[in-house]
């Protein structure tokens, strides 16, 4: 019995080895990919301080690309000494064709990896993910995409900051169970978090996006809560996508919400600050919105809601019970452009009707609390 116990303990120890990567030679290896290659499933690879600019070719998913951290062993934990102390990537931005990549998982072999406390810079894709990736305490700068994935499941992005990354999160192809939490995304060149091709089970919670959009397309669905989308960007839904948003702030830019191609948005306790072209734009033939107990404002000179291209059958867009910044129903009616304003017989008839009465006669309950929360958490 004692011999069996010793063997079991030895096996457990073997499955939980720690491999150290140190540029000064004081660890087990000096290069990240070499340290990963020496690991076994369940091991931890610890990366010491330094800027790691060594890459290796990795063939995965039909492509061979230079990769700075090639993850070829399943179920690893990769931990940097500190996010500001461990930098991975070339000295200058390199967006050649599909690569290079920062971290990449070998498809068909690696189904799970945990990555913590590093910075990835100057690559095409910071993290090429398939399967389950848990990422926390990361910084990503000057990359084409942060997290790029297809057919992924169980993606967890927590406490991640990106700057000058066009697509902080980019993926789809029926990816599911994706949680993006407590993260900050800045300067996406009017792009942003983009989910497509039936991505589902997506949660965006407690995030701040500055000049970065949230885009759902081709039947994707998500829930967004306690999140601010600010600057020159918006929330956009295309091609039968669905979004439930609660306790969020969307402001400035050309518009706050864009709902097209039979998409649907719902939610409560949000603040829409207005856009220079319009605040909310819906385009038919069957796109809908059900938003209540929210603040929906306009920029002077622009409409607050535009509902157009509804020509198949009548559609009602339910925006009742909101505060619009006015107590004058005639003024509010003039700020809304729907079927009554757009119809052009005999060529076509616009059939959308925006329902806005009864509307709140002042700030609605719940929003004062949410605004206070955002002032504490986000910069305006």
Secondary structure as UniProt FT lines:
FT   HELIX           2..15
FT   STRAND          18..21
FT   TURN            23..24
FT   HELIX           32..37
FT   TURN            41..42
FT   STRAND          44..47
FT   STRAND          50..52
FT   STRAND          56..60
FT   TURN            61..62
FT   STRAND          63..71
FT   STRAND          76..80
FT   TURN            83..85
FT   STRAND          86..88
FT   TURN            97..98
FT   STRAND          101..105
FT   TURN            107..109
FT   STRAND          112..116
FT   STRAND          119..121
FT   STRAND          125..129
FT   STRAND          132..150
FT   STRAND          153..172
FT   STRAND          176..181
FT   STRAND          184..186
FT   TURN            189..190
FT   STRAND          192..195
FT   STRAND          200..205
FT   STRAND          208..210
FT   STRAND          213..216
FT   STRAND          221..225
FT   STRAND          228..230
FT   STRAND          235..237
FT   STRAND          242..246
FT   STRAND          249..250
FT   STRAND          257..259
FT   STRAND          264..268
FT   STRAND          271..272
FT   STRAND          278..283
FT   STRAND          288..292
FT   STRAND          295..296
FT   TURN            300..301
FT   STRAND          303..308
FT   STRAND          315..318
FT   TURN            320..321
FT   HELIX           329..335
FT   STRAND          336..337
FT   HELIX           339..342
FT   TURN            345..347
FT   STRAND          352..355
FT   TURN            365..366
FT   HELIX           367..377
//
